[in-house]
Structure formats: C-alpha cells, structure tokens
Amino acid sequence: MVNHMDQEKGVEAEKAGLPEMPEEIVLAPPVRVIDWKRIFFIFLGFAVFAFFYFYPGFPDAVDPHGKVFKLSWTGKLSVGLFLMAGVWWVFEVMPIGGTAIAIGVVQTMFLIRPAKQALGDFMDPSVWFIFGSVVIGFAFTRVGLTKRMAYKMLEVVGERTSMIYLGAFVVTAAMTHLMAHTAVAAAIFPLLMAIHALYTDQEGPTRFGKGLFIGMAWVAGAGSIVTYLGAARGVAAAGMFKEFTKGLTISGIPYPEGYDVGFFELTWYMFPIGWLMVFLLWLIIMVIFRPERPRIEGLREKARALSRELGPMTGREYFVILIVALVVAMFMLNSFLPKWGVLEKPFSRAGIVLIATLAFFLTKTLSIEDLEAIPWNIILLFGGAMSIGFCLWQTGAAEWLAVHWLTMFLGAHWLAFVLAIAFFVLIMTNFIMNVAAIAISLPVSLVIAKYLGVAPHVILFSSLVTAGMPFILLIGAAPNAIAYESKQFTTGEFFIYGWIPNVVLMVVLGIFCYFIWPMMGMPVLAGK
C-alpha cells in the first residue's frame, strides 16, 4: 500500500515536469570487463624478452672484410628489450612513459647496463632540452600570442577556403620553428574548430573539415623538422650523432669528440625541404579534399572582431617574444662562435633553452599550474628512447644488427641505400613514435653507412626528414591524435590517404639527397 504522503510527492513531481522518484534505488555493482587484448600483448612482450634471454646464441655477423661480430650476452638482452618495448609501445599496453620506465628498470635488473647509465639517460641534457621547448610553447599559449597570430592570419587570407587551407598550414608550420609541434597543434586546434563552425552548421564531417585537420597534422610534422625547437627527434638525433661520430674524419676534418650539428646547420639543410613539403601537402589536400564551398562568408569580419577583443599587445606578450628571440639568437651564435675561436666548445643546447624556462617562471609569466601541466608522459618516452638507443649501441647489438642488415645492400647504389634507410625510419615512426624511431634507427644506419662509403650527414638528415612526417597512423605523432579529436575523419581514412604524401616525400627526398643537398655543401659520400 502506498501512503498518502508518497502520493502527494508523486503529484508534485508530475506537476513540476519531473520524473517520479522511486521509493528505493538499487545500484547494480559495476561490471569489470577484462581487457584480454591488452593482457595478451603484455605477455607477448615478456615472451619476446624471455626468448632472447633463454635462446643459447645467435649466429655471428660477418662484414664484407671478413671481420666477425659476436652478439654478447648483454647485446642479446638489449635486442630482446628493444622488441619488448616496441610491442608495448605499438599496442599501448600502458602509458608510453610507463614503457619507457620499464626500459631503464629491465636494464638495471638484468645487469644489461649499470643503473647510472640506464637511468641516467632519462636526465640527459637532451631530455632537458625537450622540457624547455615545451615550456616555451606553454608561454606562447598562456599570454595569448597563438590566438593573436591566428586571427591576424585569417584577416590576411580572407574568405576563400583554398587560402584558408594555405594560411592555416603556413601558420602551423611557422609556429613549429619556435615551439614543439605538439603544443602548436594543441593551440591551433580550437581555431580550426571555430573556422569549421563558420563553414557549416551540420554535425557530421565535411571534405573541408577533413582537409583542414588532416592537413594541420601533416604540416605540423613538415614544419617541425626545420629547427631543434619543433620536436624532440632533432636534438635526440644530434646528441647521438655526436656520440657515434667520435673519432671519424668528415670532409677531411677529424672529429675526436664527435661532430656537433649546430642550430644554423640543421636549419640550412632542412628549411628548403620542410617548406617545399608544406606547399606540396597543401596541393595534395586541395586535390583530395577540395572544399564543398569556395568561400566562408563573413570570416574576415569575425576574425577582426576577435582580434579587437584581444586589444593591444601586452607587456607579457612582448616579453615572451623577446625571450624566444634571445634563445634563437643564442642558438645561431652557438653555431659560429666556436669556429671563430671565441669558445673552446659550444654552449649546451639544453642550457640555452632552459634560460627561457627560468625567465618565464621568475617573472610569473608561467605558474605552478603550467609546470604541472607539462606532458611528462612524452618526456619520459624521450628518456626511454635515449636509453634503449644507447643500450643497443654500447652493448654492440646495433653493430651486430647492422652488419647482418648490410648484406641486403651489397652492391646497391648509395642513393638506394639512403632511401631504404629513410623509408625504414618512415615506417617505424608510424608505429613507435618518432622520438623512439630516430633514437633506435640512427645507430644502426650509421654503422651500415660506414661500410658502404656513405657520409654520416646524409643518413642523419634523411632520417630526420622521414621521422618528422608520420602520415599514416595516429600514434606516429601527437598532432595526428589531436587532429583526430575533431571527428572529421576516421583512422582508416588517415591511413589510406597518408600513403599519397608518403610517396611524394620519398621522391622529394631522393631529389634532395642526389642534387640539392650536395650543392648546398652537405657531405654525401665518405671523403667528399
């Protein structure tokens, strides 16, 4: 029997337009779903490492001169660890930073390398460089410079959708010269969403939306290869390149301490190919994703209104620009001063970029909340990639793998060899993140180059080009995943369409390796 009070409550609820509350609510216990796929790949990684641990021995590698390379016990375990980490990274059995930590832990627990080396790589100066570059990106966003730049871009390009494509891509690529491409993609994403909202009021995807966001992800990679500030891979490769070229003679000059690729030198070789790819990607997007509408009426006026709302530039904005200009100037001077005899050794790249970090926190341009928002997952990934890369090299595993791989290129033209290395990096960077791909691939590539008479420079720069442009999988780079949040395209579309710029990139790279870079002064063949 329902009492009178309950009846009155039901009537009151009905009059108020609210559902009548039941007398008693019984919450069912949550159902835990076991992720068997994740568990399978966790144990698959362990199984791969166990196989290398218990396998009695692998055949020796013999180079073309008859020199025998044996795979040591620690080298065998480092290969197993590399494959285990690769499985866990590809299938994301845990956060990628967690897998990076596992790399250091396994090296220590199985005595592959001492803890000071295995875990010390996580605090390598290159890791601090990435930290500092991310902080610079946070400063740009915090003071509003990214919005101001974006609105000014829309005022310039106007209402034609083809020019909006080009303007968005140029701004994205240009910003990656000064800040990490992940931060650029995160800053540009809201603007692109607003532009698409002005383009159509429908909920579903459009061709314009597909081109806008896929193009943003692609050009973020193309622009990020131009300077060390664009992504982690550049400074990682430069650090390893210096380590692996110790004692080599390049263009007739011995480098007992290794060759240090300066900021200006990197930009000199990467600027033309990076920007050529930006404009080629724009043309590809225009062909594949030609917008349904040629114009977005009223966009220029909207951009002007938003720009006026920001008001004049503030002192904080001028301060950020000044600090970043100072950092860039120091990077450039760092490339010249040692050659002029002013310094015995160049300044540390990490030390230079951390000047900006200290300046922003000392002046309260950034706060503790910004420090806590740093993507430590990515920074840990970079540390783990450095650790496994040096592990493969120092245990001799990289050399053993390289000599085995060498037989595939015996008698091949040097250009075919370089493009094969670059394509290998291109595929790897789509699966294990570009930082890990370049850190693992470079040591092996440099060893092979030594035997085929190819100068290390062309290996470094061609690998950096393809490592920066993962066009087919979302896990290849953070801008890919950020663009996917727009819901304008599927993973299948991204994969299928990505092969078109992949082919274009390999053709462009071949032209640069054979014609343009040698004319610009890059050593291509050993001794030349």
N, C-alpha and C positions, 0 to 999 in steps of 0.2 A: 504494500500500500504506500502511495506517495503522499507525504503530509502536505498540509495547506501552504506552509512556507516555501517548500520546494516548488509548488505550483505557481506561486507569485513570482519567484525568481525566474521561472521559465517564461512567464508572460512578459515580464520586464525586459528580458533579453530579446524576446521576439520583437517587442515594440522598438527596441534600440537598433534592430537590424543585425544583432549579434547571434551567433550560434548558441544554442542552449548547452551549457556545460554539463557533462555527465556527472553523476554522483561520485564516481570513483574512476580514476585514470590509472591503468596498469601499463607501465612501460616495459616493453619486451627487452630483454638483455641484448646488447649489440652482438651481431654475428660477426665473428672474426673470420675473414677469408684468408686462407694461406696462399701466399704468392709462390706457387711451385716453380714458376719460370725463374724467378729471382733466386730461389734456393738452388735450382739446377745449375745456374751459371756461377753461383758462389762455389759450389763443389767442383764445377768444371775447372775453375781457376786453380783451386787446390790440387786437382788431379793433374793438371798440366805441370805444376811445380813439382809434385811428387814424382812424376815420370822422369823429369830431369834429375831429381835427387837420387833416385834408385837405379837409373839406367847406368850400366857399368862404364860405358865410354863411347864417344863419337869418333868417327874417322878423322884422321889428321887432314889438314888443308895444306895443299902444296901450290906454291905460286909458280909463275912461268919460269922463274930462275931455278926452280928445284928446291927452294927453301921450304922447310916443313914447319907448320904451325900446329901445335898441340892445344887442345882445349883443356885448360886447367880445371880443377875441381870448382874453384870459385867462379871461373868463367862459365862453366856448365850451369851452375846455380843462377848466375846473373841472367842467362838466356831464359831459364825457366821462370824467373821472377818477372822479366820483361813481358813474356807471353801471358802470365797470370794477370799482371796489371792491365795488359791490353784487353783481355776478356772482360775484366771488371769495369774498365773504362767504357768499352763499347756498349755493354749491356747495362751499365749504370746500376750495378747491384747495391751500391751505396753512393753517397755523395762523392764526386770526383776528388775532392780534397781528402776524403777518408781513404780512398785508394792510394793517394799519394803518400799519406802517413804510413800505410802498410808497406810501401816500398822501402822506407827507411827502417821500419821495425824488422822486416824479414832479413834485410842485410845484416842488421846487428845480431839478431837471434841465431842466425845460421852461419855467423862468422864469415860472411862474404866480404865485408869491409869493416874496419873499425867504426864504432859509433861516431867518433869525431868527424870522420869523413862522410859516412852515410847520412847522418842527421845534420852535419854542418852545412851540407849543400842547401838545406832549407833556409839558411840565413846567409846565403851567398849574396854578394853585392848586387848581382843581377836581380835577385828577388826584391831587394830594397828599391831598385830602380822601378820595378813594376808597381810597387806600393806607391812611390812618389808620383808616377804618371797617373794613377787612378785618382789620387788626391787632387791633382790639377784639374781633372775632369769634374770632380765634385765642386771645385771652386767656381768653374765656369757656370755650372748649373745653379749653384746657390745664389750668386749675385745677379742672375738673370741675363747673362751675356748670350746664352744659347737662344733664348726667346727673341732677344733683340736682333740677333743675326738672322734668325729665321724670318721674322716679319719684314725686315729690310729686303731679304731675298724675294719674298712674294711681291713686294712693291715694284721690284725691278723686273721680274719675269712676266708679270701681268696675269692674264686670264686664260691664255692658250694652254691646253693640257700638255701638249708636247714640250712647251717651255717650262711648265711646272715640273714635269719629269726632270728636265735638264737642270733646272735651278735647284731642286731638292737633292739631286745627285752630286752636283758641284759643291754645294754647301756641306753635305755629308762628308765627301772626300776631303775637302779642305780642312774641316774640323779635325779629322783623324791625323792630320800632321802635327797637331798640338796636344791631343789627348787620346786616351785609349779608345779604340773603335767601339768597345762595349759601352762606354759612357756616352759616346756620340750617338749610338743607336738608341739608347735609352732617352736621351734628350730630344732627339728628332722625332721619335715615335708619336708623342702626343700631338705634335704639329701636323704630322701626316694624317692622323686620325681626324683632326679638325678640317683639313683640306678635303678629305674624302667625304666628310659630312656635308660640306658645301657642294660637293659634286652630285650627291644623290641622297635621298632620304629613305631608300629601301634598306632592308635589314641584311640581305644576302650579299655575297661578293660581287664585284664588278671587274671587268677587264682592267679598268683604270686602277682599281684598288690592288689587284694582283701585281700589276707592273710597278706601282708606287712602292709597295712594301718589299717585294722580291728584289727590285732594283736597289732599294736602300741597303738591303743586306749585302748584295753583291758589291756595290761601290764602296761600302764601308771597308771591305777587305782590300779592294784595289787601292784605295787611298792610304790605308794603314801601312803599306809596305814602304812608303816614301821616307819616313823618319823613324827614329827609335821610339818616339812618343806614341806611335799608333797602336802598338801591341807588344806583347811580351816576347814574341818569337825573335824579333830583331836583336834585342840585347842578349837573349839566350844564345843565339847563333854566334854573335860577335864574341861573347865570352868563351864559348867552346872553340871557336875558330882560332883565337889567340892561344889557347891551351894546346890545340892539336897541331899548330904550325911552328911550335918551338923547334929551333934548330934548322928550319928549312931556309932555302935560298929562293926568293921570289923576284923575278925580273933582275937577276944578277945581284941582289942585295940580301945578305944573310940576316936572319931574324932569330937570334939566340933566345930571346924572351917571347917569341911569337909575334904574329902580325896583328896589330890592333886596328880594326876598321873604325875610322872616325865618323862623326856625325855627318860632316860635309861629304865625305867619300860615299857613304851609304846613299845620301840624297842625290848625289851627282848621277849615280847609276840607276837608281830606282825611280826618280821623278819622271823621266820620259815614258817608261813602260807602264808605270802606275796610272798616269793621266791618259795615255793612249787607251788603256783598258777601260777607264771611266767613260770615255766618249763612245767606245765600241759597245760597251754594255748598254749605254743609252740607246744606241741604234738597234741593238738586239731587242730591248724592251719595247721600243716603238713598233717593231715588226711583229713580235709575238703577242704583245698586249696593247694593240692600238686602242686608245680610249673610245668608248661609245659616243662621247660628246667632245667636240673640238675645243669648247671653251667652258669656263666656270664663271658665270655672270656675277659681278659684284665682289669677286675675291679681292681685287686690289684695294677697294674701299674698306673692306673688312680688315685687311692687313694694316692699312694706315690707321684705322681706329684703334686696333690693338696696340700698335706701336705708340700712338699718342698716349694711351693709358699707362704705358711704362714710364713716360716722362723723360726728362733729360738723363744722360748717363750720370751715374752716381760716382762718388769717390771710390767706393769699393770696386766698382767695375774697372775704373782706371787703374786701380792698384793691382788687380788680377792681371790685366793686360801688361802692365809694367813688369811684374814678376816673371810672367811667362816669356816676355821678350828678353829679359835678362838671362833666363835659363837657356833659351835658344841661342843667344849670342855667345854664352859661355861654351855651349856645345860646339859651335862653329870655331871659336878661338882655340878650343882644345885640339882641333884638327891641324892648326897651323903652328901654334907656339912651340911644340917640341921640335918641329922641323927648322925653326928659326934659332934653335939653341937656347931659348929662354928657360925651358924646363928640361930636366933630365927624363922625366916621364910625364905623360898626360894626366890630368886630373881624373879622378874616378867619376864615371857617368852617374853612379848611384849618389855620390856626394853632391854633384851638381843639382840633380833633380830634387834631392831632399832639402836643398836650400828653399825651394818654393814651399815644400811641406811645412817647414818650420815657420816661414814668413806668414803663411795663412793661419796657422794656429796661434802664433804670437800676437797677431793683430785681431784675433777673434773673427776673421773672415769665415773660418770654419769652426765648428763647435764639437763637443764630445759626441753629440748625436751623429755627426758626419763620420767621425772616426769609427763609431760602432757600425755604421752602415757600409764600411769597406767590404767588398766581396772576398772575404778570407778564403772561401772555397776555391776561388780561382787562383789566389796567391799560393795556397798550399799545393794546388795542382802544378803550378810552375816549379815550386821547390821539389816536388816529387819527380817531375820530368828531368830537372837538372841532375837529381840524384841517380836515376836509372841510366841516364846518358853517360855520366862519368863512370858509373859502375861498369857498364859494358866496355868502356874504353880501358879503364885501369886494370881490369881483370883479363884483358886480352880477348874477350869474347867478340868485340866489334871487329878486330883484325881477323879472327878466325872466320867469322861470318862473311867478311868482305872478300877474303881470298876464295872461299867456296863460291861466292856470287860472281867472282871475277871471270870464271870460265864461261859465263853466259855472254860476255862481251869481248872475248878474244877475237881479234881481227875486225872488230866493229869500228866504224868511223867515230872520231871523237864527239861529233855532234850528236850521233845516235846515242852514245853513252850518256852524254849530259842530259838529253831529253828523256832518256829512260829513267835516270835518277830523279829528274824533276817530276815525271809522271808518277813514279813510286811515292814521292812525297805528297803529291796532289791527292792520291787515293788514300794514303794513311791519314792525312789531315782531316779527311771527312769522317774518320772513324774514332780517332783518339785525341781530338783537339789539336789545333795547330802547334801549340807550345810543345806538347809531348812529341808530335810528329817530327818537328825540326830538331829537337834535342836528341832523339833516338836515331834519326836518319843521317844527320850530318857526319858523325864519326865514321860510320861505315862508308859513306860516299867519299870522304877524303882519303881513306885508305885505298879504295879502288882507283881513285884518280892518280895516286902516286905511281901505280904500276902501269897505267895507260898513257902517262906523259901529259896529263891534263892539269893545268894550273888550278890550285885550290879556289881562286877567286870566282871563277865561273861556276863552280859547284855551289859555293856559298850563295851567290846572288840568284842563281836559277832556282835553288831550293827555297830561298826566301820568297820568291815571286809566287810559286805554286802553293807554298804553305799558307800564304795570306789570302788565298782565294778558294775556299771550300764551297763549291757551288751546288752540291747535290744532297747533302744531308744536314739536318738541323743541328746535330750535335757537333758539326765541324767548327762552328764559331758562335759566340753569343749573339751577334747581330741577327743570325739566321733564326734563332729561337725567339728573339724579341719581335722580329717581323711576323713570325707565325701567330703571335698573340692577337694580331689584327683579325684573324679568322677569314682572311681574304683568299687563302689558298690552302691546299692540303699538302701533307708530306709527300704524297705521290706526285703531285704537280711540281713541287720543288725539286724532286729527284729527277723527273723526266726532263723538265726544261733546263736543268742545270748542266746537262751534258752539252748543250749548244755552246755556252760560253767556255766550257772546258776545252772543246776542240779549238775555238778561236784563240784561247790563251796559249795553247801549245804551239800553234802556228806563229803567233806573235813572239813567243819566247825563242823559237828557233831562229827567227829573223834577227832578234837582238843578239843572241849568242854568236851567230856567224858573221854578222855585218856590223851592227850598230855599236855594241859594247867594245869590240876591238878598236873601232875608230875613236871611241871615247877614252881609250887608254887602258882598258881592263886586260890584265894578263889572261890569256885563254889556254895557251899551250905552255908546258913547263919550259922555262928558259927563254920565253919570249915576252 
